[in-house]
């Protein structure tokens, strides 16, 4: 006989009150998800390099924009994407709009960004399971994230997901954009994996 564990319902406040014990946790549709296999030591150098490259090209684009500007956040940032606390997740890289950036307190011990990023980039790790990645992408889209990138350092591909559109895959020889949400943003896929 096998025992099936029902995912536990949880609020953002309960998640944020949990101790930092190295377990990756997030909330999808109000349910606590844990990945006990993930810790920083299980991520590959390719993951770290790709994450920095994505952040760099996005930040360069932000700095070329006129004020007010949005901003780029890294993997130590948690987003509460729904006011009902049903989607709380850390992401590898996120770009937020100037409007959301203006609402994020500076210099205060804020644990979470309350709002929806314009773009979320997830870089696959060796410990990622396909079902978890698929679920997270769909939840980001359902929460209102217009563009989700899933980058695979092994195959050096970027899968681009947008609400109500078929996913598209891009390889090293391609160039990707984030139009119309990031006007003028273009990058060769190869640059993301250098």
Residue frames relative to the residue before (quaternion, step in Angstrom):
aa qw qx qy qz dx dy dz
X 1.0000 0.0000 0.0000 0.0000 0.00 0.00 0.00
X 0.1942 -0.7754 0.5890 0.1186 3.56 -0.94 0.88
X 0.3202 -0.7285 0.5757 0.1877 3.52 -1.16 0.62
X 0.1944 -0.7698 0.6003 0.0962 3.55 -0.81 1.04
X 0.2664 -0.7732 0.5583 0.1397 3.54 -0.70 1.12
X 0.3200 -0.7391 0.5642 0.1818 3.56 -0.78 1.05
X 0.4829 -0.6634 0.4734 0.3203 3.60 -0.82 0.93
X 0.4149 -0.7251 0.5076 0.2107 3.54 -1.02 0.90
X 0.4050 -0.6764 0.5598 0.2551 3.57 -1.03 0.85
X 0.0338 0.7989 -0.5946 0.0841 3.54 -1.01 0.89
X 0.3697 -0.7058 0.5547 0.2398 3.56 -1.21 0.49
X 0.6571 -0.4915 0.3866 0.4209 3.56 -1.29 0.28
X 0.6349 0.5426 -0.3314 0.4389 3.57 0.98 -0.81
X 0.6544 0.4977 -0.3157 0.4738 3.61 0.99 -0.80
X 0.6330 0.5301 -0.3292 0.4583 3.57 1.00 -0.81
X 0.7041 0.4747 -0.2701 0.4539 3.57 0.84 -0.97
X 0.6472 0.5199 -0.3162 0.4592 3.60 1.19 -0.46
X 0.5267 0.6381 -0.4144 0.3791 3.62 1.23 -0.27
X 0.5272 -0.6316 0.4649 0.3271 3.54 -1.11 0.68
X 0.4693 -0.6501 0.5189 0.2964 3.54 -1.22 0.57
X 0.0680 0.8342 -0.5375 0.1029 3.55 -0.01 1.32
X 0.6480 -0.5517 0.3087 0.4248 3.57 1.23 0.40
X 0.5681 0.5705 -0.3902 0.4468 3.59 1.27 -0.03
X 0.3646 -0.7140 0.5536 0.2253 3.57 -0.84 0.99
X 0.0152 0.8014 -0.5952 0.0577 3.57 -0.78 1.09
X 0.0824 0.7625 -0.6407 0.0348 3.53 -1.21 0.62
X 0.3662 -0.7010 0.5633 0.2393 3.55 -1.31 0.19
X 0.0173 -0.7665 0.6418 -0.0146 3.54 -0.89 1.01
X 0.8382 -0.0891 -0.0117 0.5379 3.53 -0.68 1.22
X 0.7389 -0.4453 0.2123 0.4589 3.54 0.98 0.93
X 0.6453 0.5223 -0.3190 0.4572 3.61 1.27 -0.10
X 0.4555 -0.6728 0.5196 0.2644 3.55 -1.00 0.92
X 0.0529 -0.7635 0.6434 0.0191 3.54 -0.96 0.95
X 0.0775 -0.7906 0.6072 0.0171 3.55 -1.01 0.85
X 0.1071 -0.7474 0.6506 0.0814 3.50 -1.15 0.68
X 0.1679 -0.8307 0.5271 0.0630 3.54 -0.04 1.31
X 0.6045 0.5638 -0.3601 0.4325 3.59 1.24 -0.29
X 0.6626 0.5257 -0.3056 0.4373 3.58 1.16 -0.51
X 0.2273 0.6956 -0.6744 0.0982 3.46 -1.12 0.83
X 0.7177 -0.4714 0.2782 0.4304 3.55 -1.20 0.31
X 0.6335 0.5513 -0.3411 0.4223 3.62 1.08 -0.56
X 0.6732 0.4973 -0.3049 0.4545 3.60 1.15 -0.46
X 0.5605 0.5633 -0.4071 0.4503 3.58 1.23 -0.06
X 0.4377 -0.7306 0.4722 0.2275 3.53 -0.97 0.88
X 0.6424 -0.4876 0.4023 0.4333 3.58 -1.27 0.23
X 0.6088 0.5534 -0.3531 0.4455 3.61 1.07 -0.69
X 0.6161 0.5367 -0.3428 0.4635 3.60 1.04 -0.74
X 0.6899 0.4876 -0.2815 0.4551 3.57 0.80 -0.99
X 0.6549 0.5138 -0.3058 0.4622 3.57 0.94 -0.90
X 0.6773 0.4937 -0.2909 0.4615 3.58 0.88 -0.95
X 0.6352 0.5338 -0.3290 0.4509 3.58 0.95 -0.85
X 0.6659 0.4912 -0.2975 0.4762 3.59 0.91 -0.90
X 0.6452 0.5277 -0.3237 0.4477 3.60 0.95 -0.84
X 0.6491 0.5019 -0.3195 0.4740 3.59 0.94 -0.86
X 0.6594 0.5065 -0.3074 0.4628 3.58 0.89 -0.90
X 0.6515 0.5320 -0.3105 0.4429 3.57 0.97 -0.86
X 0.7051 0.4475 -0.2975 0.4626 3.61 0.75 -0.95
X 0.6343 0.5076 -0.3406 0.4732 3.60 1.05 -0.64
X 0.6609 0.5049 -0.3114 0.4597 3.61 0.92 -0.87
X 0.6194 0.5301 -0.3446 0.4654 3.60 1.02 -0.74
X 0.6386 0.5074 -0.3234 0.4796 3.59 1.00 -0.80
X 0.6392 0.5274 -0.3289 0.4528 3.62 0.92 -0.90
X 0.6912 0.4970 -0.2873 0.4389 3.58 0.83 -0.95
X 0.6514 0.5045 -0.3132 0.4723 3.59 1.20 -0.44
X 0.5781 0.5890 -0.3709 0.4257 3.61 1.29 -0.17
X 0.4862 -0.6291 0.5070 0.3328 3.56 -1.23 0.42
X 0.5753 -0.5847 0.4439 0.3607 3.56 -1.20 0.52
X 0.5559 -0.1975 -0.8074 -0.0093 1.52 -2.10 1.34
X 0.2962 -0.7671 0.5534 0.1327 3.52 -1.10 0.82
X 0.4638 -0.5973 0.5632 0.3331 3.49 -1.35 0.32
X 0.2982 -0.7471 0.5527 0.2176 3.56 -1.19 -0.42
X 0.3861 -0.6931 0.5650 0.2264 3.53 -1.37 0.28
X 0.1081 -0.7921 0.6002 0.0261 3.56 -0.95 0.95
X 0.3604 -0.7579 0.5162 0.1708 3.54 -1.14 0.75
X 0.8151 -0.3740 0.2112 0.3888 3.47 -1.44 -0.03
X 0.6393 0.5092 -0.3555 0.4533 3.60 1.15 -0.16
X 0.5811 0.5721 -0.3662 0.4483 3.58 1.29 0.28
X 0.1845 -0.7722 0.6021 0.0849 3.54 -0.95 0.97
X 0.1879 -0.7874 0.5822 0.0756 3.55 -0.94 0.95
X 0.2032 -0.7084 0.6633 0.1301 3.53 -1.07 0.89
X 0.1464 -0.8691 0.4714 0.0323 3.53 -0.06 1.35
X 0.7511 0.2515 -0.1817 0.5827 3.57 1.25 -0.17
X 0.5261 -0.6598 0.4352 0.3139 3.55 -0.94 0.86
X 0.6595 0.5063 -0.3143 0.4582 3.60 1.17 -0.48
X 0.4961 -0.6975 0.3861 0.3440 3.60 1.35 0.23
X 0.4706 0.7060 -0.4431 0.2894 3.61 1.14 0.23
X 0.7566 0.2176 -0.1845 0.5883 3.61 1.23 -0.06
X 0.1636 0.7374 -0.6306 0.1784 3.53 -0.47 1.33
X 0.1922 0.8031 -0.5343 0.1806 3.56 -0.51 1.16
X 0.3711 -0.6479 0.6106 0.2639 3.46 -1.29 0.54
X 0.1490 -0.7764 0.6066 0.0840 3.57 -1.11 0.63
X 0.5900 -0.5697 0.4190 0.3896 3.57 -1.19 0.38
X 0.7760 -0.0935 0.0935 0.6167 3.58 0.88 -0.97
X 0.0173 0.7918 -0.6104 0.0136 3.58 -1.04 0.76
X 0.2091 -0.7211 0.6425 0.1533 3.51 -1.19 0.66
X 0.1302 -0.7871 0.5998 0.0614 3.57 -0.89 0.98
X 0.5744 -0.6134 0.4369 0.3208 3.54 -1.17 0.70
X 0.6496 -0.4976 0.3870 0.4251 3.59 -1.24 0.28
X 0.6303 0.5460 -0.3343 0.4391 3.61 1.04 -0.73
X 0.6821 0.4487 -0.2906 0.4990 3.60 0.92 -0.86
X 0.6160 0.5546 -0.3494 0.4369 3.61 0.95 -0.80
X 0.6513 0.5281 -0.3145 0.4450 3.60 0.99 -0.81
X 0.6956 0.4698 -0.2737 0.4696 3.62 1.15 -0.54
X 0.5829 0.5837 -0.3782 0.4202 3.61 1.22 -0.24
X 0.3887 -0.7434 0.4896 0.2379 3.61 -0.55 1.12
X 0.2617 -0.7469 0.5924 0.1505 3.55 -1.10 0.75
X 0.8365 0.2330 -0.1608 0.4692 3.53 -1.09 0.72
X 0.6233 0.4932 -0.3558 0.4916 3.58 1.22 0.22
X 0.5213 -0.6461 0.4590 0.3165 3.54 -1.14 0.52
X 0.1142 0.7957 -0.5754 0.1505 3.54 0.53 1.21
X 0.3035 -0.7893 0.5098 0.1581 3.58 -0.76 1.01
X 0.8091 0.1792 -0.0509 0.5573 3.56 1.14 -0.51
X 0.3442 -0.6834 0.6005 0.2321 3.54 -1.20 0.63
X 0.2182 -0.7838 0.5706 0.1121 3.56 -0.68 1.11
X 0.6277 0.4934 -0.3885 0.4600 3.53 -0.23 1.31
X 0.5112 -0.6556 0.4870 0.2677 3.51 -1.36 0.28
X 0.3942 -0.7040 0.5338 0.2530 3.60 -0.78 0.97
X 0.5243 -0.6022 0.4974 0.3393 3.54 -1.30 0.37
X 0.7941 0.0574 0.0060 0.6050 3.55 1.04 -0.85
X 0.0873 -0.7563 0.6466 0.0483 3.53 -1.04 0.87
X 0.1023 -0.7716 0.6263 0.0435 3.57 -0.95 0.95
X 0.0915 -0.7761 0.6238 0.0154 3.54 -0.76 1.12
X 0.1846 -0.7685 0.6062 0.0886 3.57 -0.82 1.04
X 0.4322 -0.7213 0.4749 0.2595 3.56 -0.67 1.08
X 0.2223 -0.7464 0.6189 0.1020 3.52 -1.11 0.90
X 0.6542 -0.5182 0.3612 0.4159 3.60 -1.17 0.40
X 0.7220 0.4460 -0.2552 0.4633 3.61 1.07 -0.64
X 0.4713 0.6833 -0.4506 0.3285 3.64 1.22 -0.05
X 0.2491 -0.7358 0.6120 0.1485 3.53 -1.10 0.83
X 0.5937 -0.6091 0.3986 0.3431 3.55 -0.97 0.91
X 0.6640 0.5173 -0.3131 0.4398 3.60 0.88 -0.90
X 0.6509 0.5069 -0.3200 0.4659 3.61 1.01 -0.75
X 0.6530 0.5070 -0.3142 0.4667 3.58 0.95 -0.87
X 0.6493 0.5188 -0.3142 0.4588 3.58 0.91 -0.90
X 0.6640 0.5060 -0.2987 0.4624 3.57 0.93 -0.89
X 0.6617 0.5050 -0.3078 0.4609 3.58 0.94 -0.86
X 0.6375 0.5230 -0.3313 0.4587 3.59 0.93 -0.88
X 0.6791 0.4861 -0.3000 0.4610 3.58 0.84 -0.93
X 0.6539 0.5039 -0.3227 0.4630 3.59 0.98 -0.75
X 0.6130 0.5302 -0.3502 0.4695 3.62 1.03 -0.71
X 0.6681 0.4890 -0.3026 0.4722 3.59 0.89 -0.91
X 0.6578 0.5101 -0.3062 0.4619 3.59 0.95 -0.86
X 0.6672 0.4971 -0.2973 0.4683 3.59 1.11 -0.67
X 0.6381 -0.5698 0.3134 0.4122 3.58 1.27 -0.16
X 0.4120 0.6765 -0.5026 0.3463 3.62 1.21 0.22
X 0.3803 -0.7715 0.4585 0.2236 3.63 -0.53 1.10
X 0.8056 0.1137 -0.0272 0.5809 3.60 1.04 -0.80
X 0.0192 -0.7670 0.6414 -0.0019 3.55 -0.95 0.96
X 0.1400 -0.7630 0.6273 0.0690 3.54 -0.91 1.02
X 0.0883 -0.7375 0.6651 0.0773 3.55 -1.11 0.76
X 0.1395 -0.8143 0.5630 0.0236 3.53 -0.51 1.27
X 0.1639 -0.7806 0.5996 0.0657 3.56 -0.89 0.99
X 0.2929 -0.7930 0.5071 0.1681 3.62 -0.24 1.23
X 0.6112 0.5650 -0.3635 0.4184 3.62 1.07 -0.59
X 0.7789 0.2963 -0.1512 0.5316 3.59 0.86 -0.97
X 0.2991 -0.7835 0.4798 0.2577 3.57 1.36 -0.21
X 0.4382 0.6457 -0.4796 0.4013 3.50 0.80 1.21
X 0.2010 -0.7335 0.6326 0.1463 3.52 -1.33 0.42
X 0.1661 -0.7464 0.6373 0.0958 3.55 -0.85 1.02
X 0.1659 -0.7983 0.5766 0.0526 3.56 -0.78 1.08
X 0.0992 -0.7889 0.6065 0.0011 3.53 -0.80 1.14
X 0.0145 0.7656 -0.6419 0.0395 3.52 -1.03 0.94
X 0.6053 -0.5670 0.4133 0.3759 3.54 -1.13 0.66
X 0.8656 0.0779 -0.0945 0.4856 3.56 -1.03 0.93
X 0.6390 0.4555 -0.3607 0.5041 3.59 1.11 0.63
X 0.5443 -0.5818 0.4844 0.3615 3.53 -1.23 0.46
X 0.5168 -0.6177 0.4742 0.3557 3.62 -1.01 0.68
X 0.1640 -0.7631 0.6173 0.0986 3.54 -1.21 0.63
X 0.2236 -0.7714 0.5845 0.1153 3.54 -1.08 0.76
X 0.1251 -0.7894 0.6006 0.0244 3.53 -1.00 0.95
X 0.2377 -0.7749 0.5721 0.1254 3.58 -1.02 0.85
X 0.7899 -0.3569 0.2317 0.4416 3.57 -1.36 0.06
X 0.7065 0.4721 -0.2743 0.4502 3.60 1.00 -0.73
X 0.6148 0.5587 -0.3376 0.4427 3.59 1.30 -0.09
X 0.2905 -0.6879 0.6272 0.2214 3.50 -1.43 0.09
X 0.1602 -0.7869 0.5856 0.1101 3.60 -1.01 0.73
X 0.2116 -0.7407 0.6252 0.1251 3.50 -1.30 0.53
X 0.2616 -0.7239 0.5990 0.2209 3.54 -1.31 -0.06
X 0.2280 0.7916 -0.5231 0.2184 3.56 1.16 0.68
X 0.6407 -0.2018 -0.7390 -0.0517 1.63 -2.05 1.36
X 0.4777 0.7284 -0.4023 0.2819 3.59 1.28 -0.12
X 0.7459 0.1700 -0.1234 0.6321 3.59 1.17 -0.56
X 0.2180 -0.8335 0.4912 0.1280 3.59 0.28 1.24
X 0.8341 0.1925 -0.1697 0.4882 3.54 -0.88 1.02
X 0.5168 0.6406 -0.4330 0.3675 3.62 1.20 -0.11
X 0.1439 0.7487 -0.6339 0.1297 3.54 -0.89 1.05
X 0.0830 0.7904 -0.6052 0.0463 3.58 -1.05 0.70
X 0.4466 -0.6384 0.5422 0.3146 3.58 -1.05 0.74
X 0.5349 -0.6381 0.4461 0.3283 3.58 -0.90 0.91
X 0.6028 0.5827 -0.3605 0.4089 3.61 0.98 -0.78
X 0.6311 0.5552 -0.3364 0.4246 3.60 1.03 -0.74
X 0.6285 0.5510 -0.3370 0.4334 3.60 1.11 -0.58
X 0.7524 0.3765 -0.1922 0.5052 3.58 1.20 -0.50
X 0.3653 0.7528 -0.4828 0.2584 3.64 1.24 0.21
